Amino acid sequence: MKKAKIFLYQIQTKIKHKTNFLFTKIFFKTNWTIQNFYPKISIFQFILKSLFFNILKVLALIIIFSILDNTVFKELNVTKISNSELLDYIIGGLSLAGILLGLYSSNIMSIYSTKYANAPERIRALFEKVLLS
């Protein structure tokens, strides 16, 4: 039974890495094309575009893993994690990510406000378009 779980985990990680690479490649090509056609895209539009592609990537991964889990779990008779435990792990991970992102953003904004307040427009535009992740 442990070998089946290890094998299932290896399959899931391979699929996750390959789909993540595929979506990152598509996002990079789309981002490169948009940046070449619209070099003066605003930061708000850039954030919305990034958010949209990340939502699509997550939805695709959810669909792939739910299909894989339902078929493989039924074949191997593996017990599933209860929804309340899974929800606790997700909430804990999201709160930790929110804290780290808040600390990182406050640090970047303090540096930006002190160092780049009187910077030329080209440098400010470059700083605004830097990807955080």
DSSP file (Angstrom, degrees, kcal/mol; ACC not computed):
  #  RESIDUE AA STRUCTURE BP1 BP2  ACC     N-H-->O    O-->H-N    N-H-->O    O-->H-N    TCO  KAPPA ALPHA  PHI   PSI    X-CA   Y-CA   Z-CA
    1    1 A M     >        0   0    0      0, 0.0     4,-1.9     0, 0.0     5,-0.1   0.000 360.0 360.0 360.0 -37.4    0.0    0.0    0.0
    2    2 A K  H  >  +     0   0    0      1,-0.2     4,-2.6     2,-0.2     5,-0.2   0.876 360.0  53.7 -67.2 -36.0    2.9    2.4    0.8
    3    3 A K  H  > S+     0   0    0      1,-0.2     4,-2.5     2,-0.2    -1,-0.2   0.882 107.6  51.0 -64.5 -36.6    4.4    1.7   -2.6
    4    4 A A  H  > S+     0   0    0      2,-0.2     4,-2.5     1,-0.2    -1,-0.2   0.893 110.7  48.4 -66.9 -39.5    1.1    2.6   -4.3
    5    5 A K  H  X S+     0   0    0     -4,-1.9     4,-2.6     2,-0.2    -2,-0.2   0.911 112.7  47.9 -67.0 -41.5    1.0    5.9   -2.3
    6    6 A I  H  X S+     0   0    0     -4,-2.6     4,-2.4     2,-0.2    -2,-0.2   0.920 113.0  48.5 -64.2 -42.5    4.6    6.7   -3.2
    7    7 A F  H  X S+     0   0    0     -4,-2.5     4,-2.2     2,-0.2    -2,-0.2   0.909 111.6  49.7 -63.3 -42.0    3.9    5.9   -6.8
    8    8 A L  H  X S+     0   0    0     -4,-2.5     4,-2.5     1,-0.2    -2,-0.2   0.905 110.9  49.9 -62.8 -42.0    0.7    8.1   -6.7
    9    9 A Y  H  X S+     0   0    0     -4,-2.6     4,-2.5     1,-0.2    -2,-0.2   0.902 109.9  50.4 -64.2 -40.7    2.7   11.0   -5.2
   10   10 A Q  H  X S+     0   0    0     -4,-2.4     4,-2.1     2,-0.2    -2,-0.2   0.896 111.2  48.7 -64.7 -39.8    5.4   10.7   -7.9
   11   11 A I  H  X S+     0   0    0     -4,-2.2     4,-2.5     2,-0.2     5,-0.2   0.927 111.7  49.6 -65.0 -44.5    2.8   10.8  -10.6
   12   12 A Q  H  X S+     0   0    0     -4,-2.5     4,-2.6     1,-0.2    -2,-0.2   0.911 111.6  47.8 -62.4 -42.6    1.1   13.8   -9.1
   13   13 A T  H  X S+     0   0    0     -4,-2.5     4,-2.6     2,-0.2    -1,-0.2   0.894 111.7  50.1 -68.4 -37.8    4.3   15.7   -8.7
   14   14 A K  H  X S+     0   0    0     -4,-2.1     4,-2.4     2,-0.2     5,-0.2   0.931 113.5  45.5 -64.2 -44.0    5.4   14.9  -12.3
   15   15 A I  H  X S+     0   0    0     -4,-2.5     4,-2.7     2,-0.2     5,-0.3   0.909 113.3  51.1 -64.7 -41.1    2.0   16.1  -13.7
   16   16 A K  H  X S+     0   0    0     -4,-2.6     4,-2.5    -5,-0.2    -2,-0.2   0.932 112.3  45.4 -61.9 -46.3    2.1   19.2  -11.5
   17   17 A H  H  X S+     0   0    0     -4,-2.6     4,-2.4     2,-0.2    -1,-0.2   0.902 114.6  47.7 -66.4 -40.5    5.6   20.1  -12.6
   18   18 A K  H  X S+     0   0    0     -4,-2.4     4,-2.3    -5,-0.2    -2,-0.2   0.915 115.0  44.3 -68.6 -41.5    4.8   19.5  -16.3
   19   19 A T  H  X S+     0   0    0     -4,-2.7     4,-2.7     2,-0.2     5,-0.2   0.887 113.0  52.2 -70.1 -36.1    1.5   21.5  -16.2
   20   20 A N  H  X S+     0   0    0     -4,-2.5     4,-2.3    -5,-0.3    -2,-0.2   0.919 111.3  47.2 -62.9 -42.6    3.2   24.3  -14.2
   21   21 A F  H  X S+     0   0    0     -4,-2.4     4,-2.4     2,-0.2    -2,-0.2   0.908 111.9  50.8 -63.9 -41.6    6.0   24.5  -16.9
   22   22 A L  H  X S+     0   0    0     -4,-2.3     4,-2.3     1,-0.2    -2,-0.2   0.939 113.3  43.6 -62.7 -47.5    3.4   24.4  -19.7
   23   23 A F  H  X S+     0   0    0     -4,-2.7     4,-2.7     1,-0.2    -1,-0.2   0.869 113.1  52.1 -68.1 -35.0    1.4   27.3  -18.2
   24   24 A T  H  X S+     0   0    0     -4,-2.3     4,-2.6    -5,-0.2    -1,-0.2   0.897 110.0  49.8 -65.7 -39.0    4.5   29.3  -17.3
   25   25 A K  H  X S+     0   0    0     -4,-2.4     4,-2.4     2,-0.2    -2,-0.2   0.922 112.6  46.1 -64.2 -44.3    5.7   28.9  -20.9
   26   26 A I  H  X S+     0   0    0     -4,-2.3     4,-2.5     2,-0.2     5,-0.2   0.915 113.6  49.5 -64.4 -42.4    2.3   30.1  -22.2
   27   27 A F  H  X S+     0   0    0     -4,-2.7     4,-3.0     2,-0.2    -2,-0.2   0.907 111.0  49.7 -63.2 -41.8    2.2   33.0  -19.8
   28   28 A F  H  X S+     0   0    0     -4,-2.6     4,-2.8     2,-0.2    -2,-0.2   0.922 112.0  47.2 -64.9 -43.9    5.8   34.0  -20.7
   29   29 A K  H  X S+     0   0    0     -4,-2.4     4,-2.2     2,-0.2    -1,-0.2   0.921 115.7  45.2 -63.1 -42.7    5.0   34.0  -24.4
   30   30 A T  H  X S+     0   0    0     -4,-2.5     4,-2.6     2,-0.2    -2,-0.2   0.919 114.3  48.7 -66.4 -42.8    1.8   35.9  -23.9
   31   31 A N  H  X S+     0   0    0     -4,-3.0     4,-2.6    -5,-0.2    -2,-0.2   0.907 111.2  50.4 -63.2 -42.3    3.5   38.4  -21.6
   32   32 A W  H  X S+     0   0    0     -4,-2.8     4,-1.8     2,-0.2    -1,-0.2   0.908 112.1  47.6 -62.6 -42.5    6.4   38.8  -24.0
   33   33 A T  H  X S+     0   0    0     -4,-2.2     4,-2.1     2,-0.2     5,-0.2   0.922 113.3  47.3 -65.4 -44.5    4.0   39.5  -26.9
   34   34 A I  H  X S+     0   0    0     -4,-2.6     4,-3.2     1,-0.2    -2,-0.2   0.910 111.4  50.9 -64.8 -41.6    1.9   42.0  -24.9
   35   35 A Q  H  < S+     0   0    0     -4,-2.6    -1,-0.2     1,-0.2    -2,-0.2   0.848 110.9  49.4 -66.2 -32.5    5.0   43.8  -23.6
   36   36 A N  H  < S+     0   0    0     -4,-1.8    -1,-0.2    -5,-0.2    -2,-0.2   0.884 118.7  37.7 -72.4 -37.4    6.3   44.1  -27.2
   37   37 A F  H  < S+     0   0    0     -4,-2.1    -2,-0.2     1,-0.2    -3,-0.2   0.860 129.5  30.2 -81.1 -35.7    3.0   45.5  -28.5
   38   38 A Y    ><  +     0   0    0     -4,-3.2     3,-1.1    -5,-0.2    -1,-0.2  -0.717  62.2 165.3-125.3  80.1    2.1   47.6  -25.5
   39   39 A P  T 3  S+     0   0    0      0, 0.0    -1,-0.1     0, 0.0    -4,-0.1   0.733  78.0  54.9 -70.2 -18.6    5.3   48.9  -23.8
   40   40 A K  T 3  S+     0   0    0      2,-0.0     2,-0.1     0, 0.0    -5,-0.1  -0.075  74.3 149.9-104.0  34.1    3.4   51.5  -21.8
   41   41 A I    <   -     0   0    0     -3,-1.1     2,-0.0    -6,-0.1    -3,-0.0  -0.427  48.5-115.5 -66.9 138.8    0.9   49.0  -20.2
   42   42 A S     >  -     0   0    0      1,-0.1     4,-2.1    -2,-0.1     5,-0.1  -0.304  15.8-117.0 -75.5 160.7   -0.2   50.2  -16.8
   43   43 A I  H  > S+     0   0    0      1,-0.2     4,-2.4     2,-0.2     5,-0.2   0.846 114.8  56.5 -66.0 -33.7    0.6   48.4  -13.6
   44   44 A F  H  > S+     0   0    0      2,-0.2     4,-2.3     1,-0.2    -1,-0.2   0.917 108.8  45.7 -64.9 -43.4   -3.1   47.8  -13.0
   45   45 A Q  H  > S+     0   0    0      2,-0.2     4,-2.4     1,-0.2    -2,-0.2   0.888 112.2  51.9 -65.9 -38.6   -3.6   46.1  -16.4
   46   46 A F  H  X S+     0   0    0     -4,-2.1     4,-2.4     2,-0.2    -2,-0.2   0.909 110.3  47.9 -64.6 -41.6   -0.5   44.0  -15.8
   47   47 A I  H  X S+     0   0    0     -4,-2.4     4,-2.7     2,-0.2    -2,-0.2   0.911 112.0  49.7 -65.8 -42.0   -1.7   42.9  -12.4
   48   48 A L  H  X S+     0   0    0     -4,-2.3     4,-2.4     2,-0.2    -2,-0.2   0.907 111.6  48.7 -63.1 -40.9   -5.1   42.0  -13.8
   49   49 A K  H  X S+     0   0    0     -4,-2.4     4,-2.2     2,-0.2    -2,-0.2   0.925 112.9  47.0 -64.7 -44.5   -3.6   40.0  -16.7
   50   50 A S  H  X S+     0   0    0     -4,-2.4     4,-2.2     1,-0.2    -2,-0.2   0.907 112.4  50.5 -63.8 -41.5   -1.3   38.1  -14.3
   51   51 A L  H  X S+     0   0    0     -4,-2.7     4,-2.3     1,-0.2    -2,-0.2   0.909 109.3  51.2 -62.1 -43.1   -4.2   37.4  -11.9
   52   52 A F  H  X S+     0   0    0     -4,-2.4     4,-2.1     1,-0.2    -2,-0.2   0.925 111.9  45.7 -61.9 -45.9   -6.3   36.1  -14.8
   53   53 A F  H  X S+     0   0    0     -4,-2.2     4,-2.1     1,-0.2    -1,-0.2   0.867 112.6  50.8 -68.4 -35.1   -3.6   33.7  -16.0
   54   54 A N  H  X S+     0   0    0     -4,-2.2     4,-2.3     2,-0.2    -1,-0.2   0.881 109.2  51.0 -69.5 -36.3   -2.8   32.5  -12.5
   55   55 A I  H  X S+     0   0    0     -4,-2.3     4,-2.5     2,-0.2    -2,-0.2   0.915 110.7  49.1 -64.4 -42.2   -6.5   31.8  -11.9
   56   56 A L  H  X S+     0   0    0     -4,-2.1     4,-2.2     1,-0.2    -2,-0.2   0.899 111.0  50.5 -62.8 -40.0   -6.7   29.8  -15.2
   57   57 A K  H  X S+     0   0    0     -4,-2.1     4,-2.2     2,-0.2    -2,-0.2   0.919 111.8  46.7 -64.5 -43.4   -3.6   27.8  -14.2
   58   58 A V  H  X S+     0   0    0     -4,-2.3     4,-2.6     2,-0.2    -2,-0.2   0.911 111.4  51.3 -66.3 -42.3   -5.0   27.0  -10.7
   59   59 A L  H  X S+     0   0    0     -4,-2.5     4,-2.3     1,-0.2    -1,-0.2   0.909 110.2  49.4 -61.6 -41.3   -8.4   26.0  -12.2
   60   60 A A  H  X S+     0   0    0     -4,-2.2     4,-2.5     1,-0.2    -1,-0.2   0.913 111.9  48.3 -64.3 -41.7   -6.7   23.7  -14.7
   61   61 A L  H  X S+     0   0    0     -4,-2.2     4,-2.7     2,-0.2     5,-0.3   0.889 110.3  51.9 -65.8 -38.2   -4.6   22.1  -11.9
   62   62 A I  H  X S+     0   0    0     -4,-2.6     4,-2.4     2,-0.2     5,-0.2   0.928 111.6  46.6 -62.6 -44.4   -7.7   21.6   -9.7
   63   63 A I  H  X S+     0   0    0     -4,-2.3     4,-2.1     2,-0.2     5,-0.2   0.929 114.0  47.7 -64.1 -44.9   -9.5   19.9  -12.6
   64   64 A I  H  X S+     0   0    0     -4,-2.5     4,-2.4     1,-0.2    -2,-0.2   0.938 115.9  43.4 -63.0 -46.9   -6.6   17.6  -13.4
   65   65 A F  H  X S+     0   0    0     -4,-2.7     4,-3.1     2,-0.2     5,-0.2   0.845 111.3  53.6 -71.8 -32.5   -5.9   16.6   -9.8
   66   66 A S  H  X S+     0   0    0     -4,-2.4     4,-2.3    -5,-0.3    -1,-0.2   0.915 112.4  44.6 -67.9 -39.6   -9.6   16.0   -9.0
   67   67 A I  H  X S+     0   0    0     -4,-2.1     4,-2.1    -5,-0.2     5,-0.2   0.935 116.6  46.4 -65.8 -45.4  -10.0   13.7  -11.9
   68   68 A L  H  X S+     0   0    0     -4,-2.4     4,-2.7    -5,-0.2     5,-0.3   0.926 114.3  47.4 -63.5 -44.8   -6.7   11.9  -11.1
   69   69 A D  H  X S+     0   0    0     -4,-3.1     4,-2.6     1,-0.2     5,-0.4   0.918 111.4  50.1 -64.6 -43.3   -7.5   11.6   -7.4
   70   70 A N  H  X S+     0   0    0     -4,-2.3     4,-1.1    -5,-0.2    -1,-0.2   0.900 116.9  40.4 -64.6 -39.2  -11.0   10.3   -8.0
   71   71 A T  H  X S+     0   0    0     -4,-2.1     4,-1.3    -5,-0.2    -2,-0.2   0.930 121.2  40.6 -75.7 -43.9   -9.9    7.7  -10.4
   72   72 A V  H  X S+     0   0    0     -4,-2.7     4,-2.4    -5,-0.2     5,-0.2   0.908 114.0  52.2 -73.5 -41.2   -6.7    6.6   -8.6
   73   73 A F  H  X>S+     0   0    0     -4,-2.6     4,-1.2    -5,-0.3     5,-1.1   0.869 109.4  50.2 -64.2 -35.5   -8.2    6.7   -5.1
   74   74 A K  H  <5S+     0   0    0     -4,-1.1    -1,-0.2    -5,-0.4    -2,-0.2   0.867 112.7  47.2 -69.6 -34.1  -11.1    4.5   -6.1
   75   75 A E  H  <5S+     0   0    0     -4,-1.3    -2,-0.2     1,-0.2    -1,-0.2   0.885 120.6  35.6 -73.5 -37.9   -8.8    2.0   -7.6
   76   76 A L  H  <5S-     0   0    0     -4,-2.4    -2,-0.2    -5,-0.1    -1,-0.2   0.506  99.2-129.6 -95.9  -4.6   -6.4    1.8   -4.7
   77   77 A N  T  <5 +     0   0    0     -4,-1.2     2,-0.3    -5,-0.2    -3,-0.2   0.914  43.9 171.4  55.2  47.8   -9.0    2.2   -1.9
   78   78 A V      < -     0   0    0     -5,-1.1     2,-0.2    -6,-0.1    -1,-0.2  -0.700  35.1-116.8 -88.8 137.5   -6.9    5.0   -0.2
   79   79 A T        -     0   0    0     -2,-0.3     2,-0.2     1,-0.1    -1,-0.0  -0.520  30.1-133.4 -74.2 141.4   -8.6    6.9    2.6
   80   80 A K        -     0   0    0     -2,-0.2     2,-0.2     1,-0.1    -1,-0.1  -0.583  19.1-105.1 -93.8 156.3   -9.1   10.6    1.9
   81   81 A I        -     0   0    0     -2,-0.2    -1,-0.1     1,-0.1     2,-0.0  -0.574  43.4-106.5 -75.5 141.0   -8.3   13.5    4.2
   82   82 A S     >  -     0   0    0     -2,-0.2     4,-2.0     1,-0.1     5,-0.2  -0.348  23.3-121.1 -68.1 152.3  -11.3   15.0    5.9
   83   83 A N  H  > S+     0   0    0      1,-0.2     4,-2.4     2,-0.2     5,-0.2   0.830 109.8  56.7 -65.2 -33.2  -12.4   18.4    4.5
   84   84 A S  H  > S+     0   0    0      2,-0.2     4,-1.9     1,-0.2    -1,-0.2   0.909 108.8  45.9 -68.0 -40.0  -12.1   20.1    7.9
   85   85 A E  H  > S+     0   0    0      2,-0.2     4,-2.1     1,-0.2    -2,-0.2   0.913 113.5  49.5 -66.2 -42.0   -8.4   19.1    8.2
   86   86 A L  H  X S+     0   0    0     -4,-2.0     4,-2.3     1,-0.2    -2,-0.2   0.899 109.7  51.4 -63.1 -40.7   -7.7   20.1    4.7
   87   87 A L  H  X S+     0   0    0     -4,-2.4     4,-2.6     1,-0.2    -1,-0.2   0.881 107.5  53.1 -64.5 -38.4   -9.4   23.4    5.3
   88   88 A D  H  X S+     0   0    0     -4,-1.9     4,-2.2     2,-0.2    -2,-0.2   0.914 110.2  47.4 -62.3 -42.9   -7.3   24.0    8.4
   89   89 A Y  H  X S+     0   0    0     -4,-2.1     4,-2.4     2,-0.2    -2,-0.2   0.908 112.8  48.9 -64.8 -41.5   -4.1   23.4    6.4
   90   90 A I  H  X S+     0   0    0     -4,-2.3     4,-2.6     2,-0.2     5,-0.2   0.926 111.7  48.2 -65.2 -44.6   -5.2   25.7    3.6
   91   91 A I  H  X S+     0   0    0     -4,-2.6     4,-2.4     1,-0.2    -1,-0.2   0.908 112.2  49.9 -63.4 -41.5   -6.1   28.5    6.0
   92   92 A G  H  X S+     0   0    0     -4,-2.2     4,-2.0    -5,-0.2    -1,-0.2   0.919 112.5  46.8 -62.9 -43.4   -2.8   28.2    7.8
   93   93 A G  H  X S+     0   0    0     -4,-2.4     4,-2.4     1,-0.2    -2,-0.2   0.899 112.9  49.1 -65.6 -40.9   -0.8   28.3    4.5
   94   94 A L  H  X S+     0   0    0     -4,-2.6     4,-2.4     2,-0.2    -2,-0.2   0.887 110.4  50.3 -67.3 -38.3   -2.8   31.3    3.2
   95   95 A S  H  X S+     0   0    0     -4,-2.4     4,-2.1     2,-0.2    -1,-0.2   0.907 111.8  48.0 -67.7 -39.2   -2.3   33.2    6.4
   96   96 A L  H  X S+     0   0    0     -4,-2.0     4,-2.4     2,-0.2    -2,-0.2   0.917 112.6  48.7 -64.7 -43.1    1.4   32.6    6.4
   97   97 A A  H  X S+     0   0    0     -4,-2.4     4,-2.5     1,-0.2    -2,-0.2   0.888 110.6  51.8 -63.9 -38.3    1.7   33.6    2.8
   98   98 A G  H  X S+     0   0    0     -4,-2.4     4,-2.3     2,-0.2    -1,-0.2   0.894 109.5  49.1 -65.2 -40.1   -0.3   36.8    3.5
   99   99 A I  H  X S+     0   0    0     -4,-2.1     4,-2.4     2,-0.2    -2,-0.2   0.943 113.8  45.5 -64.4 -47.3    2.0   37.7    6.4
  100  100 A L  H  X S+     0   0    0     -4,-2.4     4,-2.4     1,-0.2    -2,-0.2   0.899 113.8  49.0 -64.7 -40.2    5.1   37.2    4.3
  101  101 A L  H  X S+     0   0    0     -4,-2.5     4,-2.7     2,-0.2    -1,-0.2   0.887 110.8  50.8 -66.5 -38.3    3.7   39.1    1.3
  102  102 A G  H  X S+     0   0    0     -4,-2.3     4,-2.4     2,-0.2    -2,-0.2   0.910 111.6  47.1 -65.0 -42.2    2.6   41.9    3.5
  103  103 A L  H  X S+     0   0    0     -4,-2.4     4,-1.9     2,-0.2    -2,-0.2   0.914 114.2  47.5 -64.8 -42.4    6.1   42.2    5.1
  104  104 A Y  H  X S+     0   0    0     -4,-2.4     4,-2.5     2,-0.2    -2,-0.2   0.926 113.1  48.0 -64.4 -45.2    7.7   42.0    1.6
  105  105 A S  H  X S+     0   0    0     -4,-2.7     4,-2.7     1,-0.2     5,-0.2   0.898 110.7  50.5 -65.5 -40.7    5.4   44.6    0.2
  106  106 A S  H  X S+     0   0    0     -4,-2.4     4,-2.0     2,-0.2    -1,-0.2   0.893 111.4  49.3 -65.8 -36.9    5.9   47.0    3.1
  107  107 A N  H  X S+     0   0    0     -4,-1.9     4,-2.1     2,-0.2    -2,-0.2   0.930 112.7  46.6 -65.3 -45.5    9.6   46.7    2.7
  108  108 A I  H  X S+     0   0    0     -4,-2.5     4,-2.8     1,-0.2    -2,-0.2   0.909 112.6  50.1 -63.8 -42.1    9.5   47.4   -1.0
  109  109 A M  H  X S+     0   0    0     -4,-2.7     4,-2.7     2,-0.2    -1,-0.2   0.871 109.3  50.9 -67.6 -35.3    7.2   50.3   -0.6
  110  110 A S  H  X S+     0   0    0     -4,-2.0     4,-1.7    -5,-0.2     5,-0.2   0.908 112.9  46.0 -67.9 -39.2    9.4   51.9    2.1
  111  111 A I  H  X>S+     0   0    0     -4,-2.1     4,-2.8     2,-0.2     5,-0.5   0.929 114.1  49.2 -65.0 -44.0   12.4   51.5   -0.2
  112  112 A Y  H  X5S+     0   0    0     -4,-2.8     4,-1.7     1,-0.2    -2,-0.2   0.914 111.3  48.5 -62.5 -43.4   10.5   52.9   -3.1
  113  113 A S  H  <5S+     0   0    0     -4,-2.7     4,-0.2     1,-0.2    -1,-0.2   0.836 119.0  38.2 -70.2 -31.1    9.2   55.9   -1.2
  114  114 A T  H  <5S+     0   0    0     -4,-1.7    -2,-0.2    -5,-0.2    -1,-0.2   0.881 127.4  29.1 -86.6 -38.7   12.6   56.9    0.2
  115  115 A K  H  <5S+     0   0    0     -4,-2.8     3,-0.3    -5,-0.2    -3,-0.2   0.831 125.9  36.5 -93.1 -34.5   14.9   56.2   -2.8
  116  116 A Y  S ><<S+     0   0    0     -4,-1.7     3,-0.9    -5,-0.5    -1,-0.1   0.130  78.3 107.3-111.5  21.2   12.8   56.7   -5.9
  117  117 A A  T 3  S+     0   0    0      1,-0.2    -1,-0.2    -4,-0.2    -2,-0.1   0.888  94.6  29.9 -66.3 -37.6   10.5   59.6   -4.9
  118  118 A N  T 3  S+     0   0    0     -3,-0.3    -1,-0.2    -4,-0.2    -2,-0.1   0.062  93.8 130.1-108.6  24.1   12.4   62.0   -7.2
  119  119 A A    <   -     0   0    0     -3,-0.9    -3,-0.1     1,-0.1     5,-0.0  -0.374  65.6 -94.1 -76.6 156.0   13.4   59.4   -9.8
  120  120 A P     >  -     0   0    0      0, 0.0     4,-2.0     0, 0.0     3,-0.2  -0.198  38.1-106.2 -63.7 163.9   12.9   60.0  -13.5
  121  121 A E  H  > S+     0   0    0      1,-0.2     4,-2.5     2,-0.2     5,-0.2   0.850 116.9  56.3 -63.6 -36.3    9.7   58.6  -15.1
  122  122 A R  H  > S+     0   0    0      1,-0.2     4,-2.0     2,-0.2    -1,-0.2   0.891 108.7  46.6 -65.7 -38.8   11.6   55.8  -16.9
  123  123 A I  H  > S+     0   0    0     -3,-0.2     4,-2.3     2,-0.2    -1,-0.2   0.901 112.4  49.9 -70.5 -39.8   13.0   54.4  -13.7
  124  124 A R  H  X S+     0   0    0     -4,-2.0     4,-2.1     2,-0.2    -2,-0.2   0.912 111.2  49.3 -63.9 -41.0    9.7   54.6  -11.9
  125  125 A A  H  X S+     0   0    0     -4,-2.5     4,-1.4     1,-0.2    -2,-0.2   0.894 110.7  50.5 -65.0 -39.0    8.0   52.8  -14.8
  126  126 A L  H  < S+     0   0    0     -4,-2.0     4,-0.4     1,-0.2     3,-0.2   0.913 110.6  49.2 -63.3 -42.8   10.7   50.1  -14.7
  127  127 A F  H >< S+     0   0    0     -4,-2.3     3,-0.9     1,-0.2    -2,-0.2   0.865 108.6  53.3 -66.1 -36.0   10.2   49.6  -11.0
  128  128 A E  H 3< S+     0   0    0     -4,-2.1    -1,-0.2     1,-0.2    -2,-0.2   0.813 107.3  51.8 -68.6 -29.4    6.5   49.4  -11.3
  129  129 A K  T 3< S+     0   0    0     -4,-1.4     2,-0.3    -3,-0.2    -1,-0.2   0.422  79.3 117.3 -91.1   2.1    6.7   46.6  -13.9
  130  130 A V    <   -     0   0    0     -3,-0.9     2,-0.3    -4,-0.4    -3,-0.0  -0.528  69.5-120.9 -71.1 131.7    9.0   44.3  -11.9
  131  131 A L        -     0   0    0     -2,-0.3    -1,-0.1     1,-0.1    -2,-0.1  -0.549  14.4-155.1 -73.1 134.8    7.4   41.0  -11.1
  132  132 A L              0   0    0     -2,-0.3    -1,-0.1     1,-0.2    -2,-0.0   0.800 360.0 360.0 -78.7 -30.4    7.1   40.3   -7.3
  133  133 A S              0   0    0      0, 0.0    -1,-0.2     0, 0.0    -2,-0.1   0.433 360.0 360.0-113.6 360.0    7.0   36.6   -7.7
